[in-house]
Amino acid sequence: MKRTWLLFSQAVTVLVAMYFVVATLQPDWLRSQATRSNAGISLLQAPALPAGETAPGSFAPAARKAAPAVVSINTSKAVRHPRANDPWFQFFFGDQGPQEQSGLGSGVIISPDGYILTNNHVVEGADDIEVTLTDSRQAKATVIGTDPETDLAVLKINLDKLPVIVLGNSDQVAVGDRVLAIGNPFGVGQTVTSGIISALGRSQLGINTFENFIQTDAAINPGNSGGALVDISGNLLGINTAIYSRSGGSMGIGFAIPVSTAKMVLDGIVKDGKVTRGWIGVEPNELSPELAETFGVKADSGVIITGVLQAGPAAQAGMRPGDVIVKVGDTPTRNVSELLTAVAALKPGQATTFDVRRGDSSVELNITPGLRPSANAAQQQPRRR
């Protein structure tokens, strides 16, 4: 009896050891079930997941939550040849009528009232804008307003029971956070790609006037512009707007406008029909040892002012060429982009303290910003901020 019990215990020990080895090295063997194909071939078949469950590590819940609120945008506009009215051109080529030009992009339904956020370059100059939802419903969209300086636009459609995306907090994201990009690349249909946040606060890229991009390696391709960058909970973090590419396709460097910026633009356009920004009338430059020596200023950081508009808000407050702006209110300004963003965020008519280095001393100036000129006017004075 004792010998039988000893053999039994040894056999159980061996079987348990084998189970743990298989569970560690080949767990699929335990989950798979033996089955045969129609041709009689013996196969291993993984069991189906229980209803309502997803595979471990799957982003399916986030995609299901956010994807219905991401729409496809198709635009069209009539384009005439630039020399269509030239008599000689008409003599050789005949009367060339307008040619229809189509465009493709994406958008995000931001409100049950039908407001949609997208990129300005997706709808710029369009005569007709059609929005297609994931449930195949279609609607003509109206442009409520655009903001070329951030490359954002607000559209509106009139449909019932619209899916709406949940806004996340783009100010709390960190490099390394997982994200999903949702859009309609190349017109193949809605696509979800995954990646991480590669960098924050990307600026000086020459894409927009106001740049504070979230950089991601989630694949963003033509047609994704205006689509959603979401976190793994399906909450909106940004509006996909541009890629760095040598081929035209994704190379793992994409840029999204933070949802905090998009919300500010949305509120301004819906409330006032435009985005209201502050302006002080200066010409800023990056601080360099050469400029510091030229103007005789002793400062290691900040933005040096090389020109002040006569009778502008800054001039009226006493700012001079050679001043180095170190801080706007409580916001440090370490480069021109940060100064531009800080000044634009000021409320016109409301005085703000500017911390300035002048020579080897510190000065505080109370500047009452004016209303920033429109994009067209700003182009005539490209560095007036």
C-alpha positions, 0 to 999 in steps of 0.5 A: 500500500505504501509503495502504491501511494508513493508511485501515485504521488510521484506521478502526480508530481511529474504531471503537475510539473509538466503542466506548469512547463507547458503553461509557461512555454506554450500556453496556447496548447492549453487554451486550444482545442483539438478539432478536424477540418472538412478535409479531416486534418487534425488542427488545434483551435483556440476557444472563443472568448466569452461574450463581451470580453476582449483579448488581453491588451486589446484597444478594442474598447477604446476604439469602439468608444471613440470611432463612431464620433470620427467622420469622413469628410468629402469636399469639392470645389470648382477650379478654373484654369488661371489663364481661362480668360486669356483670348490666346489660351481660348483660341488654342485650347477652347473655352475651358469651363470650371473643373471640379476638384475633390478633397478628402479628410476626417472630422470629430463630432464634438457636440450633440448639437452637430458641431464637428472639429476638423482641419482648416486645410481640409475644408478651405475653399470648398464649395460643397462639404459632405460628412459621412458617419460610421453608420453610413448616414450622410449630411451636408455640412456648413462651415461655422468658422475657421482659424487658419493660424491653428489650422482648425475649422468648425463645421455643423451638421443637422442629424439626430442621435449623433455619437459624440466623443469624450474630451480628454485632458491633453495637459496631463499626457506624458511622453510614452502614453499609448494613443490611437489615431482614428481617421479615413486614410486614402479613402479606404474607410475608417482605420485605427492605428496605435502608437505612443506619444513621442514628444510634447510641445513641438513648435517652430515646424513652420506648419501653423502660426500657433504651434504646440503639437503632440507628436506621435508614431501612430500611423497618420496618412493622407485623409487622416487630417482632422481625425482623432488622436485618443487615449486608451480610454477612448478620450480625445487628446488632439486633432491629427493635422500633419505628418513628416514624410519624404514619401507622402505616407506615414514615417512614424512622425505625426502631429496633432493639435492638443484638444485644449487648443481645439476647445479654445478655438471651438468656443471662440468661433461658436461664440464670436464667429472668430478667435480673439487673441491678444497683440502688443505690437513687437518684433521678437527674435530668439535671444543669441549672444550676438543680439545680446551684445548688440543691444547691451543686454545681460540675459541668459534666457527670454525673447529679445525684442528687436522692433517696437511698433510705434503707438502700439500697446507695447510702445505705449507701456514703455517697451524698447528695442533690446528689451528681453521678455522673460515672463508674461504674467506667470508664464515663462517665455523661453522662445518666440513660439512661447511668447507668441502663444502667451501674448495670444492668450491674453484678453484684449483690453486687460493689462498684464505684467511683463517681466523684462530684462533691460541692460543689466536690470529687471523691469516690470511693464504693465501692457494692455494688449490690443486685438490681434490683426486677422491672418491676412493683416498679419501676413503683411507684417509677418513677425508683428506679435 
